[in-house]
Amino acid sequence: MWRISQRMLRHHRLAFIGSFVAILFGVILVQACAGLAETGIRAAASPQRYAAAPVVVVGDRGIRIAAPGGNEYDTVSLGQPVQVPPDVAGRLSRVAGVARAVEVVTGPIAVIRGSEVVLPSAVALDWRTAELAPYHIAAGTEPRPGGVVIDKRTADELGARPGSPITLQSRGVTRGFTVAGLAGGTDGAEAPVFFTGDDLTSFVGPAPVTAVGVLLTEGAAPERVADDIRTALKGTAVEVLTGDDRGGAESTQVVADASDLVALGSVIGAMAAMIVMFLVTAMTGVSLQNRRRELAVLRAVGAAPQQVRSLLLSETLTVATAAGILGCLIGSLLGRWLLRALTGLGFAPAQIEYRQSWITVLISLGIGTVTATVAALVGTRRIVRSAPLHDLADTAVPRRWLSWPRLLVALLFAAGGVALMIVTMSVMEGEFIAATAGPTFLLWAVTVALLGPPLAQGVLRLVGPAARAMAGFAGRMAVRNAKASPSGSPPWSPRSCLPAVSS
């Protein structure tokens, strides 16, 4: 049957190309949306300021909010740094594997050029924390009183060199400094400005310690040391971060804004998945319907029902698997491009990094493959159960498309669509409109799918005269073929829904 199915694929190129394209584009969209959702869930940001610190300890950013009328609590993460208890660094130095614990004090500053704010979100740091990146002096010297060190990217943007003046602003106070040196080693999203400890305190003001970078002894395992630190600090309001989680210590906005990506990817991905299932099911059903006579001939010459079922499943799995694998590859690239576009528009934080695991690949591949396989099994059920001669005769007779259950379901979906449409227009406001607008669209999509044949006939009556006038004989043949197809049966009546009575 495998060789026969390969020959069938060659002889029905157009039908299988249509199914391939439908599955391909569906999987691409689902994979891209799933990647955005997983990126938001993981909220990963590669560490820049703490790149050389395998373990970072920060203040506990979670607050517990009591649910109304109960004893349950929800934990909400704050989108800002939290002070680390003052004795944490001393306690860390006594943990096995810890070489040094470096306290980090930061403060927001702005870089001024003339009367214009060039960098409104620069970060003031003590030069003693530069080893956590690690930064090194690429030109000039380390900061001295009245002097600062800036990174090379900021220097290129300002056109500054060692010895150049630089104007900074903090807490509404503007003060001039001299660029003592340029730091190289890390090209992060933030613009660090390094001071001496005294200048940092006098300019930025007394600031709390918001993080402690932990440098390890040679050969120490970061995860094991992190577990020991959690044990040593048990009961203290801190978080111990390793790996990509360290990026959240310096980019707190990533954690706060990542939920927008989760909502966007989940909503659009769910809608795309439903549309894909409808589209793939329709394409598979149409393909099988057009091949009923061919399959009936196979049954008539001796093919067993199981052989016909295996033939159709082999064809469907071949097309769906090829389209799904290619769709996952393209979808991953599309997801990365969408994240860059959303970052450029300010919808997603610039520090967040794209993350996609094999779970989303299986979900996207499964939606396309499983939907096509189920559609093929449902479509072959009637073919393998009926007599071959009956199928040969039945393909020449227009098939009744409407039944009472189908009409009832269509009316229920239409009523739900009308109700949600009224609620959306009259009740919902602002960001809450999306809560009912999306389901409204899905309900109307199902309604149109169930009532497709009469709607298609209505469209045919509108475009039929134009097609006959513009395409001549070909247009007339196309219109007549559309009217004679089973899905385009003549106008119906409720009586046509009743089972036919044979004499």
C-alpha positions in Angstrom: 0.0 0.0 0.0 2.9 2.3 0.6 4.0 2.2 -3.1 0.4 2.6 -4.2 0.0 5.7 -2.0 3.2 7.2 -3.5 1.8 6.7 -7.0 -1.5 8.2 -5.8 0.4 11.3 -4.6 1.9 11.8 -8.1 -1.5 11.4 -9.9 -3.4 13.7 -7.5 -0.8 16.5 -7.3 -3.2 19.5 -7.1 -5.4 17.9 -4.3 -2.4 17.0 -2.2 -0.7 20.4 -2.9 -3.8 22.1 -1.5 -3.7 19.9 1.6 0.0 20.5 2.0 -0.3 24.3 1.8 -3.2 24.3 4.2 -1.3 22.3 6.8 1.9 24.2 6.2 0.5 27.7 6.8 -1.5 26.5 9.7 1.5 24.9 11.5 3.6 28.0 10.7 1.1 30.3 12.5 0.6 28.0 15.4 4.3 27.5 15.9 5.1 31.2 15.8 2.3 32.0 18.4 3.4 29.1 20.6 7.0 30.4 20.5 5.8 33.8 21.6 3.8 32.3 24.4 6.6 30.2 25.7 9.0 33.1 25.5 6.7 35.1 27.7 6.3 32.2 30.2 10.1 31.7 30.5 10.8 35.4 30.5 14.5 34.7 29.9 17.0 37.4 29.6 20.7 36.5 29.2 22.7 38.2 32.0 24.9 41.1 31.0 25.9 42.9 34.2 26.2 39.5 36.0 27.7 37.4 33.2 30.7 36.4 35.3 28.7 35.7 38.5 27.3 32.1 38.3 24.9 32.8 41.2 23.1 36.0 42.0 21.1 36.7 45.1 18.3 39.3 44.9 15.6 40.5 47.3 12.3 38.5 47.2 10.2 40.2 44.5 7.1 38.2 45.2 4.2 39.6 47.3 1.3 37.5 48.6 -2.2 38.8 47.9 -5.0 37.2 49.8 -8.0 36.1 47.8 -11.3 37.7 48.8 -13.2 35.6 51.3 -10.7 32.8 51.7 -7.4 31.6 53.0 -5.7 31.2 49.6 -3.0 33.6 48.4 -1.7 34.6 45.0 1.9 35.5 44.5 2.5 38.6 42.3 6.0 39.5 41.1 7.1 43.2 41.5 8.5 44.8 38.4 11.2 46.6 40.4 14.3 45.7 42.5 13.9 44.8 46.2 16.4 45.5 48.9 18.6 42.6 50.0 19.0 42.2 53.8 22.3 43.8 54.9 23.8 40.6 56.4 23.4 38.4 53.3 26.9 39.1 51.9 28.6 38.1 55.1 26.6 34.9 55.4 27.4 34.0 51.8 31.1 34.3 52.3 30.9 31.3 54.7 29.2 29.0 52.2 31.5 26.3 50.7 32.5 27.1 47.1 31.9 30.9 47.4 35.1 32.9 46.6 33.6 36.3 47.0 30.2 38.0 47.4 30.0 41.4 45.7 27.2 43.8 46.8 25.5 45.7 44.0 24.1 49.2 44.4 22.5 50.8 41.3 20.7 54.0 40.6 18.9 55.5 37.6 20.7 58.4 35.8 20.3 60.2 32.5 23.0 61.4 30.1 22.6 65.0 29.0 24.1 66.6 25.9 23.4 70.3 25.7 19.7 70.6 26.6 18.8 67.2 25.2 18.5 64.0 27.2 20.5 61.4 25.1 20.2 58.3 27.3 17.3 58.6 29.8 17.7 55.1 31.3 21.4 54.8 32.0 22.5 52.9 35.2 24.9 54.2 37.8 27.2 51.5 39.2 30.2 51.2 41.6 33.4 50.2 39.6 34.0 47.5 42.2 31.0 45.6 40.7 32.6 45.6 37.2 34.2 42.2 37.8 30.7 40.7 37.7 30.3 41.3 34.0 33.3 41.1 33.6 34.2 44.6 32.3 37.8 45.7 31.6 39.4 49.0 30.8 39.7 49.2 27.0 41.0 52.7 27.0 41.9 55.3 29.6 42.0 54.5 33.3 39.7 53.3 36.1 37.3 56.0 37.5 38.7 58.5 40.0 37.0 61.3 41.9 35.1 63.4 39.4 35.6 60.8 36.7 33.5 58.0 35.3 33.9 55.0 33.0 31.3 54.3 30.3 31.0 51.3 28.0 32.3 51.5 24.4 28.8 51.4 22.8 27.7 54.5 24.9 31.0 56.2 24.0 30.4 55.7 20.3 26.9 57.0 20.6 28.1 60.2 22.4 31.3 60.6 20.5 33.2 60.6 23.8 36.8 59.5 24.4 39.0 59.4 27.6 39.2 63.0 28.9 35.9 64.1 27.3 33.4 65.9 29.5 30.0 64.2 30.2 26.9 65.7 31.8 24.8 63.4 34.0 21.5 63.9 35.8 20.2 62.1 38.9 17.3 63.0 41.3 16.8 66.2 39.3 20.4 67.4 39.9 22.7 67.9 36.9 26.4 67.5 37.3 29.5 67.4 35.0 32.0 64.6 35.1 35.1 63.6 33.0 35.3 60.3 31.1 38.2 58.6 32.7 38.1 55.4 30.6 36.1 53.2 28.3 34.9 49.7 29.4 34.8 46.7 27.1 33.8 43.1 27.6 30.0 43.2 27.5 27.6 44.8 25.1 24.3 44.8 27.0 21.0 46.6 26.5 21.7 48.9 29.4 24.1 51.8 29.4 26.3 51.4 32.6 28.2 54.4 34.0 30.8 53.4 36.6 31.7 55.8 39.5 33.9 55.6 42.5 32.1 54.5 45.7 32.1 58.0 47.1 30.9 59.7 43.9 28.2 57.2 43.6 26.9 57.8 47.1 27.1 61.6 46.8 25.6 61.8 43.3 22.9 59.1 43.3 22.4 59.2 47.0 22.3 56.4 49.6 20.9 53.4 47.8 20.0 50.0 49.1 21.8 46.8 48.0 19.5 45.2 45.5 21.7 42.2 44.4 24.7 40.2 45.5 26.9 38.7 42.8 28.5 35.4 43.9 31.9 34.5 42.4 32.9 30.8 42.9 36.1 29.0 43.7 37.7 27.1 40.9 35.9 23.8 40.2 32.7 24.7 42.2 29.4 23.6 40.6 27.0 26.6 40.3 23.8 24.5 41.0 25.3 22.8 44.0 26.6 26.1 45.5 23.1 27.7 44.8 21.4 24.8 46.7 23.9 25.4 49.6 23.1 29.1 49.5 19.4 28.5 49.6 19.9 26.3 52.7 22.1 28.9 54.4 19.6 31.7 53.7 16.5 29.7 54.5 13.9 32.0 56.0 15.4 35.1 54.5 13.4 37.1 52.0 15.7 36.5 49.0 15.8 34.7 45.6 18.8 32.7 44.5 19.2 32.8 40.7 21.3 30.8 38.3 21.5 30.5 34.5 19.3 32.7 32.4 17.3 33.6 35.5 20.1 36.0 36.4 19.0 38.2 33.6 15.8 39.0 35.5 17.9 40.4 38.3 19.1 43.2 36.1 16.1 43.5 33.8 13.2 43.5 36.1 11.0 44.8 33.4 11.3 41.5 31.5 9.4 39.7 34.3 6.7 42.4 34.5 6.1 42.7 30.7 6.4 39.1 29.7 2.8 38.4 30.5 1.7 40.5 27.5 3.5 38.0 25.2 1.8 35.1 26.9 -1.6 36.6 26.4 -0.9 37.6 22.7 0.6 34.2 21.8 -2.1 32.2 23.6 -5.1 34.1 22.2 -3.9 34.3 18.6 -2.5 30.7 18.8 -5.8 29.3 20.0 -7.7 31.0 17.3 -5.2 29.9 14.7 -5.4 26.3 15.9 -9.2 26.2 15.5 -9.0 27.7 12.1 -6.3 25.2 11.1 -8.5 22.3 12.3 -11.4 23.6 10.3 -9.3 24.2 7.2 -7.4 20.9 7.3 -10.6 18.9 7.9 -12.4 20.7 5.0 -9.5 20.1 2.6 -9.1 16.4 3.6 -12.9 15.9 3.3 -13.1 17.5 -0.2 -10.1 15.4 -1.4 -11.7 12.2 -0.3 -15.1 13.2 -1.7 -13.6 13.8 -5.1 -12.0 10.3 -5.0 -15.0 8.2 -4.0 -15.4 6.7 -7.5 -11.7 5.8 -7.7 -11.8 4.2 -4.2 -15.0 2.4 -5.1 -13.2 0.9 -8.1 -10.4 -0.3 -5.8 -13.0 -1.9 -3.6 -14.7 -3.5 -6.5 -11.6 -5.2 -7.8 -10.8 -6.8 -4.5 -9.2 -4.3 -2.1 -10.1 -4.9 1.5 -11.5 -2.1 3.7 -8.4 -2.2 5.8 -6.2 -1.8 2.7 -8.2 1.3 1.5 -8.0 2.8 5.0 -4.2 2.1 5.1 -3.8 3.7 1.7 -5.6 6.9 2.7 -3.8 7.1 6.0 -0.4 6.7 4.3 -1.2 9.5 1.9 -2.4 11.8 4.6 0.5 11.1 7.0 3.0 11.6 4.3 1.6 15.0 3.3 0.9 16.1 6.9 4.3 15.1 8.3 6.2 16.8 5.5 4.1 20.0 5.8 4.3 19.9 9.6 8.1 19.6 9.8 8.6 22.4 7.3 6.0 24.5 9.0 7.7 24.1 12.4 11.0 25.3 10.9 9.5 28.3 9.2 7.3 29.0 12.3 10.3 29.2 14.6 11.9 31.8 12.2 8.6 33.7 12.0 8.3 33.7 15.8 11.8 35.2 16.2 11.0 37.9 13.6 7.7 38.7 15.4 9.5 39.1 18.7 12.0 41.5 17.1 9.1 43.4 15.6 7.2 43.6 18.9 10.4 44.6 20.7 10.9 47.4 18.2 7.3 48.6 18.7 7.8 48.6 22.5 5.3 45.9 23.1 8.0 43.5 24.5 11.1 44.4 26.6 14.3 44.7 24.6 16.2 42.3 26.9 13.9 39.3 26.5 15.2 36.4 24.5 13.3 34.1 22.3 12.8 30.6 23.8 11.1 27.6 22.1 11.3 24.0 23.3 10.4 20.7 21.7 7.0 20.9 23.5 5.7 23.6 21.2 7.1 21.8 18.2 5.1 18.7 19.2 2.0 20.8 19.8 2.2 22.5 16.4 3.1 19.3 14.5 0.4 17.4 16.3 -2.3 19.9 15.5 -1.6 19.6 11.8 -0.9 15.8 11.7 -3.5 14.6 14.1 -6.3 16.8 12.6 -5.5 15.5 9.1 -5.4 11.9 10.3 -8.7 12.2 12.2 -10.3 13.8 9.2 -9.0 11.0 6.9 -10.4 8.3 9.4 -13.8 10.0 9.5 -13.9 10.4 5.7 -12.9 6.8 5.1 -15.5 5.4 7.5 -18.4 5.7 5.1 -16.3 4.7 2.1 -15.1 1.4 3.6 -18.5 0.5 5.2 -20.6 0.9 2.0 -20.8 -1.5 -0.9 -18.5 -0.5 -3.8 -21.4 -0.6 -6.4 -23.4 1.7 -4.1 -20.6 4.2 -4.0 -20.2 4.1 -7.8 -23.9 4.9 -8.2 -23.9 7.4 -5.3 -21.2 9.5 -6.8 -23.4 10.3 -9.8 -26.2 11.6 -7.6 -26.1 14.9 -5.8 -25.6 14.4 -2.1 -28.0 16.0 0.4 -25.8 18.2 2.5 -28.2 19.3 5.2 -29.6 17.4 8.1 -31.6 18.5 11.1 -28.7 18.2 13.6 -26.5 20.2 11.3 -29.1 22.9 10.9 -29.8 23.0 14.7 -26.1 23.3 15.5 -25.6 26.1 13.0 -28.6 28.0 14.4 -27.2 27.6 18.0 -23.8 28.9 16.9 -25.4 31.8 15.0 -27.5 32.7 18.1 -24.3 32.7 20.3 -22.5 34.9 17.7 -25.3 37.4 17.7 -25.5 37.5 21.5 -21.7 38.0 21.9 -21.7 40.6 19.2 -24.4 42.6 21.0 -22.4 42.3 24.3 -19.2 43.4 22.6 -20.8 46.5 21.1 -22.9 47.5 24.1 -21.2 46.4 27.3 -17.5 45.9 26.7 -15.0 48.8 26.7 -11.3 49.3 26.3 -9.0 46.2 26.7 -11.9 44.0 27.7 -13.4 44.0 24.2 -11.0 41.3 23.2 -12.6 38.9 25.8 -15.8 38.6 23.7 -14.6 39.8 20.3 -12.4 36.7 19.8 -15.2 34.1 20.7 -17.6 36.0 18.5 -15.4 35.6 15.5 -15.0 31.8 16.2 -18.8 31.3 16.6 -19.5 33.0 13.3 -16.7 31.0 11.6 -18.4 27.8 12.7 -21.8 29.1 11.5 -20.4 29.9 8.1 -18.7 26.5 7.9 -21.9 24.7 8.7 -24.0 26.8 6.3 -21.4 26.9 3.6 -23.3 25.4 0.6 -26.2 27.9 0.6 -23.8 30.8 1.2 -21.7 29.5 -1.7 -24.8 29.4 -3.9 -25.6 33.0 -3.0 -22.1 34.1 -3.9 -22.3 32.1 -7.1 -25.5 33.9 -8.1 -23.7 37.2 -7.6 -20.5 36.4 -9.4 -21.9 33.9 -11.9 -23.0 36.5 -14.6 -19.6 38.3 -14.4 -17.8 35.0 -14.7 -19.8 34.0 -17.8 -19.3 37.4 -19.4 -15.6 37.6 -18.7 -14.5 34.0 -19.3 -16.9 32.9 -22.0 -17.3 29.2 -22.4 -14.9 28.4 -19.6 -16.8 30.7 -17.2 -20.2 29.0 -18.2 -18.7 25.6 -17.6 -17.3 26.6 -14.2 -20.6 28.0 -13.1 -22.5 24.9 -14.2 -20.0 22.6 -12.5 -20.3 24.6 -9.2 -24.1 24.4 -9.3 -24.0 20.6 -10.0 -21.4 19.8 -7.3 -22.8 18.0 -4.1 -21.8 21.0 -1.9 -23.6 23.3 -4.2 -27.0 21.6 -4.3 -30.1 23.6 -5.3 -31.9 25.8 -2.8 -33.1 23.7 0.1 -36.2 23.5 2.2 -36.9 22.1 5.6 -38.6 19.1 3.9 -35.3 18.2 2.2 -33.8 17.7 5.7 -36.1 14.7 6.2 -34.8 11.2 5.4 -35.6 10.1 1.9 -38.3 7.4 1.8 -37.6 4.6 -0.8 -40.4 3.0 -2.5 
